[in-house]
Amino acid sequence: MDNKDKTAVGSYRRPGVHFSPPSGWVNDPNGLIYFGGYYHLYYQYYPDGLTHGAMHWGHARSVDLLHWEYLPVALYPDEHGEIFSGSMVYDRENTSGFGTDGNGPLVAVFTHHLERGGTVIQSQSLAYSLDGGNSFLKYAGNPVLNPGLRDFRDPKVFFHEPEGRWIMVLSAGQEVQIYSSVNLKEWEYRSTFQSGDQEPGEIWECPDLFPMTPENGDTEKTSGQEQVWILTFSVIIPDRKYSCVRYFTGTFNGSSFTSKTPAGEKKILDLGYDFYAPVTYENVQSRRILMGWQNRWAYAERLPAVKYRGTMSFPRELKLMRSGTDYRLAQYPVRELLDAAAPYPAQRDGAAVLLPGQPCYITLELPLRDETREFCLTNGHNCLKILVNTNTKELEINRTSVFPEDLGKEWLCRKTCLREIKHPESLRLLVDTNSVELFWGEGEAVCSMLYYAKAAFTKFLTDHQEVRYELYLAGAEGREKPDESMQKK
């Protein structure tokens, strides 16, 4: 293990409710699937250092999306290259032939990344598991899709019932390509999606395509409403050190996605700096759960670290809400958070609400006023400022006093969110060891930001007595302790 960054300043306490690897480097979530009573999380993983290296697939699982059990590495690099991002499906009918009678396999569809002599080739390959996702065999016919391109990666696969075929969406430079297959081994090109507003130098990554039924009001599904398809993908412009996650709403006919998002409108999934490469869980009934990488490439390899570097966002439940003639995605922490959370008897100390000094979930009801309200999460030394105006519907997070050295100007920038919010008086904060995720209104605006304070926040400062709040402990007792023996088989 390369611990060269052990002298970096900042907090090394593990997050309480956000997934972190046992050691080493982590980035994109991969192969998200619910199977055998567990939510499986595979992830981009380099066990031998604290920066991006030869990619493996790490593996963890959870029964409640809060407590994670570390499992052995699932996939290792081989003669075809490193194991880049991809997805997992349950081949119930054994269309691939990898299973046995009565035992359909789990099949990982992933990108092989091969670099030789200065040339990069990315291709798509398969591995399968007959023991519930604990161990995998790679398909002898890999790769199964290889047009010889440099940027051709991150396949997300699902079964489309009307067509009776597997569908793959993957990124190819500044577009999303769609393929189909009857057996996961042989793929046919179907179509390409482009946004029409691509900027020079941007690269698309980690697409996802899934249907949702719109909500009528807060909770009821719209009766008789056809499903709306959602296409998400991550965008990065390396030279400008800019990244975001975009989404489009539209239709999917089994071959092509048609956007219904108005031209010129950019729908951004998370307005913060630290949210990238999200994908949704497969094989989950009645709800759509999303998880992303809680980081940003502009400074990802320079974050404070001793034993591990990188975390995942907290899992989110998605809802599709009407917005005029269009739709928008709303996001909330998965219901398991409050199911497990314990109310905390918050007390005031003058202008401060006392915090428990551990991960917590704060819900606020703000008065509708034409003025900017300032709040501060503090430990007496550092302050993470949150400024909210419920009239202009502006929210700003200022983390300029909670940062380690040498992370660059991208870290020090303030982040302002401006979004049409139906109920701007409602604000929820999930505060963990090194991150805060804000959910505003009905979840229409979400803002994820890392921070590095010298100690846990102990006070939430506000001089506005009319602000109503509730506080919950969001601890994750029972988290498996890191076990380095699980790094390698």
N, C-alpha and C positions, 0 to 999 in steps of 0.2 A: 504494500500500500504506500502510495506516494503522499506523505503528509507535509509537503513543502509549505503549505499555507497555514500551518498551525500558529503562526505569529500574527495572522490577520486579526484586526480588531473586530469587536462585535460579539453577539451572543451565539453560543453553540448549543444552547438548550434545544432538544428535539421538540418539534411541534406536538401538541397534544391531540389534535383531531385532524391534522393533515398528514397524508402518507409521506414518509421519507424512507429511503433505502437503508438497509443495515449498515452499509459502508459503500464507498465509491461514488461514482457519478450517475445521475439519473436525468433523463429528459422525457420525451413523449410517452404518454400512456399508450399501450398497445393491447390488442386482443381482449378488449373488455367484453365479458360474457358472464351471464348468470347460469350456473350449471351445478347440479348435485347439491343444491342448498347453499352454494357459496357465490359471492361476487368475486370473480377472478380479475386480477389486475396484473397484466404483463406490462413491461416497460423497458424503454431504451436504457441500457445499463452497461457501464464500464466498471467492472469490479476491481481493476488494478490501478486506479488513479482517481484524481479528483477533477479532472477535466475530460472533455469529450475524447474518447479513444475508440478502440475496436469494439463495435457495438454487439452486445448480447441482448437476449430477452430475459430480464429478471422476472420474478414471479412472486406474487403474494395473493392471499385470499381473505375474505371477510364474510361473516354472516350478517353484518349490520352496517357496513360501509364506515364504521367508526374504529373498530378494532381489527388490526391486520396481522395475519400470521405470515411470517417470511418462509418461503419455500425455496428449494434449490433452483439454480439457473435453468431456464427452460430450453433456450436455444443458444448455441455457440457459433461463432464464425467458422467457415469451412472453405473448401477450395473455390466455391462460387463467390465468396466475399463475406463482408460483415452482414449482420442481421439488422436491417433497418426496420422502420415502422410498418405495421400492418394490422390485421384484424383476425378475429376468431369466429367460426361458425360451428353450430351443431348440425352435422349431416345426419339428420334423423333417419332418412330413408336410405342411407349408405349409397348415395349416387356416385361417390368417388370410388367405391370399392375398397376403401381402406379399412372398413369395419368388418364385423362378423355378424352372423345371424343374431338378431335381437340386440346388437350392440353397435349403434351408430357412433362414428368417431367424432371427436372435436378436431377441426382442421384449422390450422393457422395458415393464413395467406400473408406473406411478408415480402419485403423488398430485399434482394441480395444487392449489396453495394460493393462493386469490385473496382479497385484502382490499381492499374499497372502501367508503368512507363509514362506516367502523366496523363493517362486516359482513364476516364471514369465511365463505367457502364452500370446501369441499374436495371434489374430484371425482377420478375415476380416468381416466387417459389412457394412450395407447400411443405408442411410438416403435420403429422397427425398423432393423436393420442387416443388410446383405448382404455386409459385408467383415470378418466375424469380431468385431464389436463395437467397431471403431475409430471409425466415424462412424454417425450415426443420422438418419433422417427421421421426423418426427412425423406421426402419422395425421391425415388431413384431417378425420376425423369426431370428433376429440376434443371434449369428454370422452366416454368410453363408459359411464360410470356416475356419475350425479349426482343424488342425492336431495335436494340443497340443504341439507346438514348442515354444522355447524361442525367437529365432531370426527368425521371419516370418512376414515381415511387408512391408509397403510403397507401396501399390498396385497402379500401373498406368494402367488405362483401356482405351481402344479405340475400335471402331467398325471396323472390317475387312471385307470390302465389298465382296471380292472373296469368303470367307467362309460363309458370312452372319451370323457371330457370334461375340460376344464380346470377346476380348482378354485381359487378365490380366497378367502383368509381376510384380513380387514382389521379394524381397530379402529374402534369407534364408541362413544365415551364410555367406559362401564363394561361393555362387552361386545365379543365377537368375532362378526362376522357372516360367513357362508359363502355364496358365490355359485358358480355353474357356468356354463360356456360351451362351445360346440362350435368357436368360431372366434376367441376372444379379444376379439371386438368387441361381442358381444351377451351380456349377463349376466343370469342368472335368480337371484333370491334363493332360498336353500334353507333356512337355519336360523340360529339365534342361540345362542351359548354364553355363559352367565353363571356365575360361580363360586359365587354365593350368599352370599359373605362380603365383598362389596365394602365399603370404608370410605367415609364421606362425603368428597367432594372428590377422590377418586382418579380418575386417567385411565389407560386402557390404551393401549399403543402397540406397534407393531412385532411383530405376532403371526407365528408360524410353526407349521406343522403337517406332521409327517412320520412315517413308519413306521420302527420298528427291531425287530430280532430280539433277544430277550434272550440274554445270555451265561450259560453254565452254568459256574460257577467263574470263572477269570480270563480264559480265552481262547476256549474252545469255544462255538460257537453251540448253543443248545438244539435238538436234532433234533425235527422235527415240531411245533415251537412256532409258533403263529400270531403274526403281527406285532402289536406293540403300537404304538399311535399316541401321539405326543407333541405336546401343544399348549403352546407357550411364548408369553409376552407380557411386556412391560415395564410396570411400574406406577410412576406418579409422583403424589405429593400435593404440589402446588406450595407451598401455604401452610406445610406442615410441613417442606418441603424434604427429603422422604423419597422414595427410589426403590429399586426392586429388580426382579429378573427372576424370575417365577414359571413353574412348569410343572406340567402335569397329564398323567397317563397314562390311556389309555382305548382306545376303539374309534372307528373312522370307517367309515360305511357308504356313503360317496359323497355323502351329503347333510348329515349331522350328526355332530358329535363328542359321544361320551358318556363322561364322566369315570368312571374306576374308582378314582381317588384317594380314600381315606377322608375322609369329611366332617370338617371341622375341621383337617385337616392342610395346612399351607402348605409346599410344596416350593419352595425358593429355589435358583436355579441357581448363583449366586455370592454368598458371604457377605461379601465385601468392599464397600467404598464405590464403587469405580471400575470398574464394569462395567454397561453399559446398551445397550439396543437391539440385542441379538445376533440374527443370523439364520444359517441354514445354507446351504452351497453346494449348488447344483443341478448335475445332470449328472455327479456323481462316483459312480463305481461302488464298491460293497463297503464304503464307510465314510461316516460323517456328520461333516462338518467345520463347526465353528461359529466365528464371529468377531463381536466386539462393539466398542462404543465404550468406550475406556478413560478414563472421565471421569464426572462427576456434575454435574447441572444446578445444584446448590446453589452451586457455585463455578466452574463451567466457564469462564465469561467473564472470570474474574479470575486464572486461572493465569498464571504467569510466561511471557512470550512476547516475542520480538523479530521474528522473520520468520514464524513459524507458531504455531498454537495447537491442540493436540489430537492424540491418537494412537489407534490401534486396539489392542485386546487381541491377544495372540499367538494365532494360530489353534489351535483345540483339536479333538481327536478325541473323539467321544462314544461311550460304551458304555452299554448298558442292562443293569443288574444286578438280580437278584432281591432282594427285601427282604420276607421273610415271604410274605404273599399278594399283595404289591404289588411295584412296581419302582421303582428309582431310577436317575438318570443319573449316570454317572461321567465325568470329564473328564481328559484328559492333553494336554500339548503335542503337536502333530502329530509323527509319527515322523521327519519331515524334520529336526527340531531335532537329535536325537542322531545321525542319519545324517551330518550336517554338522559336528557338534561334535567338538572335539579334547580328549582327556583332558588335564587340567592337573595337573602334579605338585605337589599341595598340600603345603605345608610349615607346620609349627607354629612360632610364636614365643611360647613360654610358653602362655598360655591362648587364643591367637589362631591361627586358620587364615589364612594369607596368601592374599589374593585377587588376581587378575590386573589389577584396575583397569579392567576392561572387562566387557561382558555375560557372564554365566556361569550355569551350571545346576548347582545343588548338590543332591546326594541324601544324605539322612541316614537312619541307622538308629538309633532311640532305644531305650534300655532301658525296659522296662515297669516303671515305678516310681510309687508313690503320692506324687508330689511334682511341683511345677511347675518346669520347666527354663527358664532364660532364655538366649536367644541375642541377639547384637547385631551388626548390620551397621554398620560404622563407617569413617570416613575420618580419625579422630583429632579431629574437631570435632563431627560429627553422629552420632547413633546411632538406627537403626531397630530397636526391640526386638521380639522374638518370644518369647512365653511359651507353653509347651506342657505340658499335663498328660496323659500317656498313660493314666492311670487314670480320671480324670473326663471325659476326652476334650474338654477345653477348649483353645482356642487364642486367643491375643490378640495383636494387632499394635498397637504403640504408636508413632505417628509424631510425637509432640508436639515432638520436637527436630529434625525435618527438615521445616520448613514455611516458605513465604514469608509475608510480611506480608499482612494484610487479606483472608485467605480465610475468616474467620469461624469460629464455634464448630463448624460442621459438619466442618471440616478437623481441628480439634484433638481431636475425640472419639477415644477408643480404640475399637477394634473387636474384639469377642469373638465367636468362632465356637463353637458347641456343636452337635455332630452325632454321630449313631451311626456310629462308624468301625470297620470290620472289622479293620484292621491299623493301629492308631494309632502304631505304632513307625516307620512309614514316612512321611517328609516330604520333599517336593521343592520347591526354590525356583528360579524363573526370575528372575534379578536383571538388570535393564537400567538404563539411564541415569537414568530418573526413575520407575521402577515395580518392584514385586515382585509376582509371582503365586505363591501357595502352593498346592500340590496335596497333600492329606493322605490317608493311607490308600491305598485303591485308586482314588483320585480322587473319592471320594464328597463330600468337602468341598473347595471351592476358594475362595480369598480373594484378591482383586485390590486393590492399594492403590498410589496414586501417592505419590511423595515428592520433595522438592527439597532436595538436599544441596549443600554448597559445592564438593565435589569427589567423584570416584568413590570408592566404598567399596573399601578396601584390606585390611580385616580382618574376619573372622567370629569373634566372641568367644564362647567357651564354656569353662567350667572343668571340663567333664565329659569326662574322658579316654576313657570307655567308649563315647562316641558315635562311631559309624563314619560316615565320609563319603567321597564321591567328588565330584570337581570337574571340570567341563568348560567349555572356552571355547565360548561361544555366539555368537561374532562373526559379522557379516554382510558379510565382504569382498565387494566387487563391487557394493554398493548403488549405484544410480544417484545421482549428485549432483543436488541441486535445480536445475532449469532453469526460470527464470521465463518463458522463451519458450513453455513448454508450458501456461501458464495460460490463454491465449486463442488462438483460431484466428486 
